Each structure stands twice: as C-alpha cells, then as structure tokens.
C-alpha cells in the first residue's frame, strides 16, 4: 500500500494484489448458496436473542430471591414457574416477566424450524452428507462447512485449512526458533465455534466407541486438560473435513 489512501492508491493496490500467485480469490456465490448461509446466520441471531432473554429472566428472578444455576435448562425451569404462577412469585412480578416467557416460547419455535430447514439442506447436499459421517459433525456443522467452503482446492492442504478456521496456535517465531502461543482465533468464527462444540461431543462420548478419532482423543486426555484437548480435536475435525471434501469420500473411523 502506497502512502495516503485514496481511490487511485486503492486501485493500484488491487491491481498489484491480483498479480500475486499466493492470493486466494473468493468465487461469486449463487443465490442458493447465500440462502443456505442466511439460514445459519438467522439461527445464530435467534439463539443469541434466546440467551439474552434467559439471562434476563435469571437476573430478574434473582432480585426476588429465586436463584437458579447457570445453564439454559435451569433458566427454562424458571420460565415454567412464571407460567404456572408459583406461589413464590408475586403476581406483579409474574405479570412483568410474562412477556419474556412468551418471547422465549416463540424463539424456541423459530429455532426448531431453522434446525429443520438446515437439516433438509444438509440431507440434500452430497458434501454435507459425507461430512455428517464424521463424529462430532452434525447437520448444522456439515451444512455450514459445505456452504462456506465452495472451493476446497484453494487450500494447499489440511494444515492450511485448519489454520484458516483458527484452532491453531499463534506464532511469534524468528531466527529459526519457533514460538507458539495461544489459539489464534483467526478465520471463520462461526465454523470454529461449531467445530469446538462438536469436539466437546466427541470427548463426552469417547468411551462409547472405538474409532480412531475417539481413541486418539482419549489418549490425549491422559496428559492434557479438557479444553486444550477440545481445541486439538476441533483442529483434527477440520483436517478430516478437508480430506473428505477434497477426496469426495466418507469417514472410516476403524483401523484397516
């Protein structure tokens, strides 16, 4: 970038960038592809709004001495108390909180409909169906990966793809000495979150199956803390997803 910023300098920088062999270009998305991503964005917004309402309900109930532990299930139990008109809740408080409870009910319905729409998209997409064979990758993660990554050949390999999503250490290396820090959290935040959530599911159920991914995670749990293993498993899931998308194959978790 040359000194100062103006339209002419921006145009010159763009012309210079397109001549670089290492540049990654984003293909034009179709309307169908944009609609699939919109389903995910809308669902993410609805889930965030539901979390806000649950937190507000917990806070208001705590002001009158009704304490609930953290977690959505405990907050939903408070909503049931408000609906049923529990004796511990004064009538004036109940009338004030009923709008929140009604909004929660409507949001739950909308989120279920979004889940069904995303499930239908995943079942109709061949790439998403292959990705769903991987432990920890369900319809939402598979659909998001298939819709977000249109050209998997733009990445040189699984390591670059995993680094693109962000569950990799931040580097501050120099002079031939590697210095690795915390997880970089670069790249696609939504995909990274879905992979980390899927990694938690793999770790919670690692004793129930003998596939290679869960056995690898189980061995890692013997020496590393849970959250570190979860991020490492998310990195592994990203690499597996890259291989399936590149080779157009299904996941085989049992050793040959």
C-alpha positions in Angstrom: 0.0 0.0 0.0 1.5 3.3 -1.0 1.4 6.3 1.2 -2.0 8.0 1.8 -5.4 6.4 1.0 -7.5 7.5 -2.0 -9.3 5.8 -4.8 -6.2 5.8 -7.1 -4.0 4.2 -4.4 -6.7 1.6 -3.7 -7.0 0.7 -7.4 -3.2 0.4 -7.7 -3.1 -1.8 -4.7 -5.8 -4.1 -6.1 -4.0 -4.4 -9.4 -0.8 -5.3 -7.6 -2.6 -7.9 -5.4 -4.2 -9.8 -8.3 -0.8 -10.4 -9.8 0.5 -12.2 -6.7 0.5 -16.0 -7.1 -0.4 -16.6 -3.4 -3.6 -14.6 -3.5 -6.8 -16.5 -2.7 -9.8 -15.3 -4.6 -13.4 -15.7 -3.4 -15.8 -17.1 -6.1 -19.1 -15.4 -6.7 -21.8 -17.1 -4.6 -25.1 -18.3 -6.1 -28.4 -17.2 -4.6 -29.0 -20.7 -3.3 -25.6 -20.7 -1.5 -26.3 -17.3 0.0 -29.7 -18.5 1.2 -28.1 -21.5 2.9 -25.7 -19.2 4.7 -28.6 -17.0 5.7 -30.3 -19.9 7.4 -27.3 -20.2 9.6 -27.0 -16.5 10.3 -30.6 -16.2 11.2 -30.4 -19.2 13.5 -27.3 -17.8 15.2 -29.2 -14.5 15.8 -32.2 -16.3 17.2 -30.0 -18.3 19.6 -28.3 -15.2 20.8 -31.6 -13.5 21.4 -32.8 -16.5 23.4 -29.6 -16.4 25.5 -30.3 -12.7 26.3 -33.8 -13.5 27.4 -32.7 -16.4 29.5 -30.1 -14.3 31.2 -32.6 -11.5 31.8 -35.1 -13.9 33.3 -32.5 -15.4 35.7 -31.4 -11.9 36.8 -34.9 -10.6 37.5 -35.8 -13.8 39.4 -32.6 -13.5 41.5 -33.8 -10.0 42.6 -36.7 -11.5 44.4 -34.6 -14.3 45.9 -35.3 -17.1 43.4 -31.8 -18.3 42.4 -31.2 -20.7 39.5 -27.9 -22.3 38.5 -26.4 -21.3 35.2 -27.4 -23.2 32.1 -30.4 -23.0 29.7 -32.3 -25.9 31.3 -32.3 -24.2 34.7 -33.5 -20.9 33.2 -36.3 -22.7 31.4 -37.4 -24.1 34.8 -37.8 -20.6 35.9 -40.0 -19.8 32.9 -42.2 -22.8 33.9 -42.6 -21.3 37.4 -43.7 -18.0 35.9 -46.2 -19.7 33.5 -47.7 -21.8 36.3 -47.9 -18.9 38.7 -45.9 -20.4 41.5 -46.6 -19.1 45.0 -43.0 -17.9 45.4 -43.5 -15.3 42.6 -45.7 -12.3 43.4 -48.4 -11.5 40.9 -46.9 -8.2 40.0 -43.5 -9.8 39.2 -45.2 -12.5 37.2 -47.1 -10.0 35.0 -43.8 -8.2 34.4 -41.9 -11.3 33.3 -44.6 -13.0 31.2 -43.6 -11.0 28.1 -40.1 -12.5 28.4 -41.5 -16.0 28.8 -43.8 -15.6 25.7 -40.8 -14.4 23.7 -38.8 -17.4 24.8 -41.5 -19.7 23.6 -41.7 -18.0 20.2 -37.9 -18.1 19.8 -37.8 -21.8 20.7 -40.4 -22.5 17.9 -38.4 -20.4 15.4 -35.1 -22.1 16.3 -36.7 -25.6 15.8 -38.0 -24.5 12.4 -34.5 -23.3 11.5 -33.0 -26.6 12.6 -35.4 -28.5 10.4 -34.6 -26.2 7.4 -30.9 -26.7 7.9 -31.3 -30.5 8.3 -33.2 -30.6 5.0 -30.3 -28.6 3.3 -27.7 -31.0 4.7 -29.6 -34.1 3.5 -29.9 -32.6 0.0 -26.2 -31.8 -0.2 -23.8 -34.6 -1.1 -20.8 -32.9 0.6 -22.8 -32.3 3.8 -23.9 -36.0 3.8 -20.3 -37.1 3.6 -19.3 -34.7 6.4 -22.0 -36.0 8.7 -20.3 -39.4 8.8 -17.5 -37.8 11.0 -18.1 -38.0 14.8 -18.8 -34.5 16.1 -20.1 -33.1 12.8 -23.8 -32.9 12.7 -26.2 -31.4 10.2 -25.6 -27.8 11.2 -21.8 -28.0 11.1 -21.9 -30.1 7.9 -24.2 -27.7 6.1 -22.2 -24.7 7.3 -18.9 -26.2 6.0 -20.4 -27.2 2.7 -21.9 -23.7 2.1 -19.0 -21.7 3.4 -16.2 -23.5 1.6 -17.1 -23.6 -2.1 -13.6 -24.4 -3.5 -11.6 -26.7 -1.2 -8.7 -26.8 -3.8 -8.0 -23.1 -2.8 -6.1 -24.6 0.2 -2.8 -26.3 -0.2 -3.6 -29.0 2.4 -5.4 -29.9 5.6 -3.0 -27.9 7.8 -3.7 -24.7 5.9 -7.4 -25.3 6.0 -7.3 -25.9 9.8 -5.2 -22.7 10.2 -7.8 -20.8 8.1 -10.5 -21.7 10.6 -8.4 -20.6 13.6 -8.0 -23.5 16.1 -4.2 -23.3 15.7 -1.5 -21.6 17.9 -0.5 -18.0 17.2 3.1 -17.9 16.1 5.8 -15.4 17.0 8.8 -17.2 15.5 12.0 -15.6 14.4 15.6 -16.7 13.6 14.6 -20.3 13.1 13.2 -20.6 16.7 9.5 -21.5 16.9 7.4 -19.7 19.5 3.8 -20.9 19.7 1.3 -19.0 21.8 -2.4 -19.3 22.4 -5.0 -20.2 19.8 -5.1 -17.5 17.2 -8.9 -17.4 16.8 -8.5 -16.1 13.3 -10.6 -17.1 10.3 -14.3 -18.1 10.3 -15.6 -17.6 13.9 -18.9 -19.4 13.2 -17.3 -22.6 11.8 -14.6 -22.6 14.5 -17.3 -22.5 17.2 -19.3 -25.3 15.6 -16.2 -27.5 15.4 -15.3 -26.8 19.0 -18.8 -27.7 20.1 -18.6 -30.9 18.1 -15.2 -31.7 19.7 -16.8 -31.5 23.1 -19.4 -34.0 22.0 -16.6 -36.3 20.8 -14.9 -36.0 24.2 -18.0 -36.6 26.2 -18.8 -39.8 24.3 -15.3 -41.0 23.7 -15.8 -44.2 25.8 -18.8 -45.4 23.8 -17.0 -46.1 20.5 -13.6 -47.5 19.4 -13.0 -45.4 16.3 -9.6 -43.9 15.8 -10.6 -40.3 16.5 -12.1 -41.0 19.9 -9.2 -43.3 20.8 -6.7 -40.5 19.9 -8.7 -38.0 22.0 -8.9 -40.5 24.9 -5.1 -40.9 24.9 -4.6 -37.1 24.8 -6.9 -36.7 27.8 -4.5 -38.7 30.0 -1.9 -35.9 29.8 -3.7 -32.7 28.7 -6.5 -30.5 30.2 -10.0 -30.9 28.8 -10.3 -27.6 26.9 -6.9 -28.0 25.3 -7.9 -31.4 24.0 -11.2 -30.0 22.8 -9.4 -27.4 20.6 -7.0 -30.0 19.4 -9.9 -32.3 18.5 -11.6 -29.4 16.6 -8.3 -29.0 14.7 -8.4 -32.7 13.9 -12.1 -32.5 12.8 -11.1 -29.6 10.4 -8.4 -31.7 8.8 -10.7 -34.7 8.5 -13.4 -32.5 6.9 -10.8 -31.1 4.4 -9.8 -34.7 3.4 -13.4 -35.7 2.9 -14.3 -32.6 0.8 -11.1 -32.9 -1.3 -11.3 -36.7 -2.0 -15.1 -36.9 -2.0 -15.0 -39.9 0.4 -16.7 -40.9 3.6 -15.2 -41.1 7.1 -13.8 -44.5 8.1 -13.1 -44.5 11.8 -12.0 -48.1 12.2 -8.4 -49.1 11.6 -7.7 -51.2 8.5 
